[in-house]
Amino acid sequence: MPTMRLGIIGLGGAAKQMVPSFLSHPYVAITAAADPRDDARSAFAAEFGARTHATAEALCADREVDVVYIATPHQMHRDHAALAARAGKHIIIEKPMALTLEECGDIIAVAEANGVHLLVGHTHAFDAPILKMRALIREGVIGPVSMINSWNYGNFLYRPRRPEELRTDAGGGIIYNQVPHQVDVARLLGGGMVRSVRSMAWTLDPTRPTEGAHVTFLQFENGSAASLVYSGYDYFDTDEFHYWIGELGEPKRPDCHAASRRALEAMTGTGSEVAAKAGGGFGGGRRLTVPPQNEWNHPHFGVTVVSGPDGDLRQSARGVTHYGRRGAVEHPLDPPRVFPDKSGVIDEMYDAFAGLRPILHDGAWGRATMEVSEAILRSAREGREVGMSHQVPVRD
């Protein structure tokens, strides 16, 4: 099998969480990275022995890179994708794909014009239990999907943020950062084709002036529907409903309500918060805590239940539970191969790179998810149902 050489643009927290999955693939080699910060480049080079560049342009010109993973701030995605595509590099681009549908279209067009693969992720639609739920739906285990329900309450808004991450117009808040996870999962389980969106969203803390909660109803073309609920205000925690397992699959203490709020209050000024944010990336002082391997569970995004005439499906700690006429039946999965396990992203790109199967979460898919996320914001602001025009079906 061919070796796929990977370059990373942006050495922040997203890249730090993805690197273990990149390293877990037997035919993927991390050969280069780019970041404007000297300390981030030095730390990355020391840890992986890879070349580093100060600019995205230099990395895209690197002849030892086949695929570029773009993990830069959202507003840079379109330009960095264009650089990579014009250099003939295949592209993995973090969610959200871009900040507008026009920008998504530009990325799709430049990838197609240069004949490169384009994959949008990571989202939790790549999680092994979600993919297993989709497989069980295709097998007809619960019959035609009628309802999808997703609930997630957590601490998103009180993790350390840069100032623009608290501005919706700059891609901040839950609409561009958390909602795409829920939408991607719901679209995958519901077949992809959302007909309309009706939503309400709230900004409940003036010191974090961006949307932090929403309730949304999605109607699908096939007659199914989804309800999505999210709150990032660090009060209730839906991990209580998921066996006290955290989003990455780690065991979690049940006494951490509002802990992120208290930690943020202890910081002195915006500068301190920005420094804490940077500390989660390469060159920062905060390390990813990896539990013992026997405590690894699959990642999740709150509680997701899918219903049909023959039962319900719900993600469990290490598989999927089918609640049917004969009671609860567990469909176990292989343990995560790495922590945190985001390997579905690199597996999907590698298989396309090696000519084994086409990409599922491609540019058209990413734009469709962005269309729904954008419609959630528009519906909430305008108080009306919003129709869709860029949806695509699941290709599995």
Buried (B, 14 or more C-beta within 10 A) or exposed (E): EEBBBBBBBBBBBBBBBBBBBBBBBEEBBBBBBBBEBEBBBBBBBEEBEBBBBEEBEEBBEBEEBBBBBBBBBBEBBBBBBBBBBBBEBBBBBBBBBBBBBEBBBBBBEBBEEBEBBBBBBBBBBBBBBBBBBBEBBEEEBBEEBBBBBBBBBBBBBBBBBBEBBBBBEBBBBBBBBBBBBBBBBBBBBBBBBBBBBBBBBEBEBEEBEBBBBBBBBBBBBBEBBBBBBBBBBBEBBBBEBBEBBBBBBBBBEEEBBBBBBEBBEEBEEEEEBBBBBBBBBBBBEBEBEBBEEEEBBBBBBBBBBBBBEEBBBBBBBBBBBBBBEEEEEEBEBEBBBBBBBBBBBBBBBBBBBEEEEEBBBBBBBBBBBBBBBBBBBEBBEEEEBBEBEBBBEBEE
